[in-house]
């Protein structure tokens, strides 16, 4: 259901709702509005490290230090291989068996 459809249903049915229903709807709307942070606010305070990473990302972007799609895929692929390597070592899987399963 789209937002417009929801508003249309509420508007159409509002006139025939009894007082208890109206009170329940008002309570639900005020409670849900309080629970949602405004778009300009974050749901929590960012840590110093998170703020540092955001600034670093902005600087990287400004200096055009970004990945192409292929570069990003390669970076992720290598990270998965490294992670599998760490995981496989703890389980006793040999290097050659681990790499052959990836390719």
N, C-alpha and C positions, 0 to 999 in steps of 0.2 A: 504494500500500500504506500502510495506516495504521500508526501506532506499535504499536498493540495486535496487529495482524496480524504485524508483523515480530517482535515479542517472542514470540508464539506459535510461529512457525516456528523461531526460534532455540532456544527451550525444548524443543520437540519433537525437534529434530535434535541437540541438544547431547549427549545420552546416547550416541548412536551414533557421534559424531565421534572420529577417532583423535587421538593426541597432537600430531601436526604441525598438524592442522586447528585444534585448540584453541589451540595456541601462536600460530598465525597470526591467529586471531580476537582473542585477547587483545592481541596487538601492534597490530592495527588499531584496536581500541577504545581502547587507551591513547594511541595517536598522535592519533586524532581528538578525543579528550577534551582533550588538551593544546592542540590547534589552535583550539578553540572557546573564546572568552572567556566568562566567566560573565555572566549577564544584567545584573549591576550594573556591569559594566565596559564602557567604550567600546572600540572596536577601535584607537583612537589618541587621543592627547591633543588636546583642542580648542584652537584658537588663541584669543588674547585677543578677537579680533573675533567669533568664533563664540560665545564665552561672553557677550559683550556683547549679541549679537543674541538669544540665548536669554532673557536677563534682560529685554530690551526686549519680547520677545514675551509673557513672563509678565505684565509690567506692562500692556501693551496689553489682554490678555485680562481682567485684573483690573478695568481701567477700562472694559470692554465696548467697546473700540475694535477691533471685528472686522468682517469683511466678511460680508454676506449672500451667498447663492449667486449671486444676480444681480450683486452688487457685485464678487465675485471673478471672475466670468466677464468682466465689463466691464474690470476691471483687466488681466486676461490678454490680452484682445482688443486693448486699447490698446498693451500691451507688444509684442505681435506686429506690430502696425502700425508702431510705432516701429522695431522691429528690421528689418522689411522695408524701411522707408524708408532706414535706414543702409546696408543691403545693396544696395538698388536704386541709390543714389547712386554707389556704387563701381562699379557695372556700367553706369552711364549711362542708366538708365531714367528717363523723364520722370515728374514728379509726378502728372500727370493719368492717365497710363497705369497707374501703380502703384496709385493709389487705385481706379480703375475695376475692376482685377482683384480687389480685395479685396471689393468690394460685389457 
